[in-house]
Amino acid sequence: VRLVESGGGLVQPGRSLRLSCATSGFAVSRYDMFWYRQAPGKEREMVASITNSGDRVDYAESLKGRFTISRDNAKKTVYLEINSLQPEDTAMYYCYAREPTRAFGDWGQGTQVTVSS
């Protein structure tokens, strides 16, 4: 299982970003996919999830409205779009893959998002 995140960077407040998670080495269409984030000094938190077929998405309650998770199984890629970025969105964003029948999955190395003027 290989997960490679990209799309992070330094952005100004109010702007948007789309993060990508390119997958390889496994049948991504069988896996539920997740985005997590971890800010400095804080615990890792789940941002969004999407089922293997893409028919259901869920978001952290506090983040609903500005985040959109999607997937393209043909391209083996999962996306996270973040709108109206705020300084508190500054964090390392991680992709996570897990088969629905298993308790644990695999992590990517993360992509850093820094929101600052």
C-alpha positions, -999 to 999 in steps of 0.1 A, spaced: 0 0 0 14 33 -10 -2 67 -4 13 99 -16 -3 132 -6 3 164 -25 -12 199 -30 -3 215 3 16 247 7 15 282 21 -18 300 13 -35 332 24 -66 331 45 -98 329 25 -82 310 -4 -88 274 -14 -67 243 -18 -72 209 -33 -51 181 -18 -46 149 -36 -38 114 -24 -23 92 -51 -25 55 -43 -7 25 -56 0 -11 -47 -35 -21 -38 -71 -21 -51 -82 13 -39 -118 6 -50 -121 -19 -21 -109 6 5 -126 33 25 -105 64 24 -99 92 50 -83 125 54 -68 134 88 -49 164 100 -26 171 129 -17 206 140 14 214 160 9 203 197 -25 187 189 -38 152 184 -45 139 149 -81 143 140 -103 129 113 -114 155 87 -134 135 62 -141 100 50 -155 84 19 -167 48 14 -150 26 -12 -178 31 -37 -180 68 -29 -217 66 -20 -212 80 14 -191 108 28 -187 120 64 -171 150 79 -159 161 113 -189 180 127 -168 212 133 -155 212 97 -187 207 78 -193 231 50 -157 240 40 -143 206 32 -152 183 4 -138 148 0 -141 129 -33 -124 100 -51 -117 89 -86 -111 51 -85 -101 50 -121 -73 74 -114 -67 58 -80 -68 92 -63 -86 107 -34 -91 145 -30 -98 169 -3 -109 204 -13 -107 231 14 -124 264 9 -122 296 29 -89 285 45 -83 298 80 -52 300 101 -65 272 123 -65 249 93 -27 249 94 -17 213 99 -1 183 83 -28 166 63 -27 128 60 -44 103 37 -55 70 53 -67 38 36 -86 10 53 -105 -20 41 -140 -19 56 -136 -53 73 -103 -44 90 -96 -24 121 -64 -8 109 -51 7 77 -22 25 61 -10 61 63 6 84 38 35 107 47 14 138 48 13 172 31 18 204 50 -8 232 48 1 265 62 -25 293 62 -10 327 68 -10 362 55 
